[in-house]
Amino acid sequence: MDNTEGDDDFQDAYETQPVASSMDLQTAMDEAKTAVHHFFNNKFTEARDILQPWASSSMYHSVGNSVFTFLEAMLTFEHQHIEAASDALKQCISVCNRYRKKNTISESLGKMVKKTNYDQYSPEEIHAELCYAEALLLKSMLTFVEDETLVSFIKAGLKIRSCFNSYKECSNILHQRNWSDESHKVHFESGVRMGIGAFNLMISLLPARVIKLLEFIGFSGSKEVGLQELEIGYRLHHSIRQVLCVMTLLGYHLIVVYVLSHTDGDLVFCDEILKNQLQLYPQGVWFLFFKGRLEFMKGNIDDSIEWYIKSWQSQNMWPQFHHLCFWELIWTNSVKQQWREASNYADRLLHESRWSRTIYSYQKAAMLSMLGDDLSLDERTEIESLMRDAPQWKQRIAGKSLPMEKFAVKKTERFFAQKKMLVLPGLELLYVWNLFKVLGKKRDLIQNMYKIIEKTLNKLDSQKKHQDFEADNRGLLLLLKGASLRQMNSPLQAEECLVGVLSLEKKIREDLYLIPYTMVELAQLYQEQGNVSKASQLLEDAKKNYTGYSLESRLHFKIHSFQTELSTAKKMPTESTATQSSSQ
């Protein structure tokens, strides 16, 4: 069972030192479950106190301790916390390797010609394989931020491959072993379902060309399989890892779907999940946050703001978690056109968070700019200062800039090129973050945005023509107007606006992203009208004919999701016809 290819961290896989823990497996799992319950009830110190004393000898204590240190590293981005998480995960891998099944050379060769008899594995060996897979997954994710070089990305890829192979081995154990102890099986099964489900879901989201490459090296992914596996794991209510399945499902349906696709998540299912979780963890920071996100995606903005503030104020041990709430509060206030309040949360992120000062600076400037004539002299000076400072904090990861940072820097340059002015930058951010679909949930929200767009478009019409960026600004306004009209169920007017953007293609100087983004918006409009072939052609044209524009990867994720949906829709009539024929 050697999954240690290509990485020095895992070369101790077959160390022979004896296991130091005197704690039996059932007690370890019971204590881990108690620690999980404390953790999700914001009792972080109590959870850590259970896990740390045994982290060097008990696999479940070690993996639990690693999860907590990993989350702290991800939330803080502080070097010392990243190092602490790395050390905890190396220790966890070492602990798991002491328990894992040791195969002799003859046994390893035997596996190539016949099935492994998993009934010969002890419960400790089985659970060690799962804990090992979980530690590998966290270690691979940490590698992306540990060392921002191309080499680290390659190492992370090798670790993910090892992790994927280990989860596949765990899946074989689950399905091929004769289980004598159901209490052990439920904890193991929930972990396997979580790992296999998360991998399938993650891979299914990637663009087709990436999936083909991954399939070549042994990865595969199905959204349907991923969601099914995670839901089975969620239904195993008494298992340790049930809550991890919950977190993955909520993250997918409430965040990933809205950022990387054009569809809605399963909000009814999320409602069911959150009712159950908030009964168990009424003050749990994570579930209060997800409840805020659920209400936001429903278009219940005031309720959403209330839940985000509850989440933020529910704990102070990890103030960095507040930043997730501040990020969301920027957008909830933006859709209500409370631009000063939105800029206040951007300001808090700018001064308190280490994630991206470039993005936060630009966001604050963009939100303040939406105030227009209501700006004070001090606010105008601050906008100028923010626009000038934003580029200096731009980061490079593995030699590349972050796409949204590059977008923000281009906009700051444009601000000065246009005599210290941008056209509706706050609404443009709402659009590129895919939040117009939320505006469309409430008629008054989308109508209020539409009025701003119309007013700005009229103002542009009244100004002198032949300005340097006249086509760019007009194209943006027509895209925003067309997107608003589509949400307002006015397809003919929406189409007119979107076709108007495409007619400006040769005149647009800098905002090249407007054309492919408009084509995808138009494809959505045609799909809603039942014209699937026209929608499909537009998507294919947008994918093949345009490159090198801002936020290109983000749009490719969206196109992939859309094309997958359309191809599924095309197959369905054929399948139903076949079913009817067979029944006759």
Sequence and secondary structure as in RCSB ss.txt:
>XXXX:A:sequence
MDNTEGDDDFQDAYETQPVASSMDLQTAMDEAKTAVHHFFNNKFTEARDILQPWASSSMYHSVGNSVFTFLEAML
TFEHQHIEAASDALKQCISVCNRYRKKNTISESLGKMVKKTNYDQYSPEEIHAELCYAEALLLKSMLTFVEDETL
VSFIKAGLKIRSCFNSYKECSNILHQRNWSDESHKVHFESGVRMGIGAFNLMISLLPARVIKLLEFIGFSGSKEV
GLQELEIGYRLHHSIRQVLCVMTLLGYHLIVVYVLSHTDGDLVFCDEILKNQLQLYPQGVWFLFFKGRLEFMKGN
IDDSIEWYIKSWQSQNMWPQFHHLCFWELIWTNSVKQQWREASNYADRLLHESRWSRTIYSYQKAAMLSMLGDDL
SLDERTEIESLMRDAPQWKQRIAGKSLPMEKFAVKKTERFFAQKKMLVLPGLELLYVWNLFKVLGKKRDLIQNMY
KIIEKTLNKLDSQKKHQDFEADNRGLLLLLKGASLRQMNSPLQAEECLVGVLSLEKKIREDLYLIPYTMVELAQL
YQEQGNVSKASQLLEDAKKNYTGYSLESRLHFKIHSFQTELSTAKKMPTESTATQSSSQ
>XXXX:A:secstr
    TT GGGTTTT          HHHHHHHHHHHHHHHHTT HHHHHHHHGGGTTT HHHHHHHHHHHHHHHHH
H  HHHHHHHHHHHHHHHHHHHHHS    HHHHHHHTTS   GGGS HHHHHHHHHHHHHHHHHHHHHHHHS SH
HHHHHHHHHHHHHHHHHHHHHHHHHHS  S HHHHHHHHHHHHHHHHHHHHHHHHS HHHHHHHHHTT    HHH
HHHHHHHHHH TTSTTHHHHHHHHHHIIIIIHHHH SS   HHHHHHHHHHHHHH TT HHHHHHHHHHHHHHT 
HHHHHHHHHHHHHT  S HHHHHHHHHHHHHHHHHTT HHHHHHHHHHHHHH  S HHHHHHHHHHHHHTTGGG 
 HHHHHHHHHHHHHGGGG  EETTEE HHHHHHHHHHHHHHHTTS  SSHHHHHHHHTT HHHHTTSHHHHHHHH
HHHHHHHHHHHHS S  TTHHHHHHHHHHHHHHHHHHTT HHHHHHHHHHHHTTTTT SS TTHHHHHHHHHHHH
HHHTT HHHHHHHHHHHHHH  S TTHHHHHHHHHHHHHHHHHHHHHHHHHHHHHHHH 
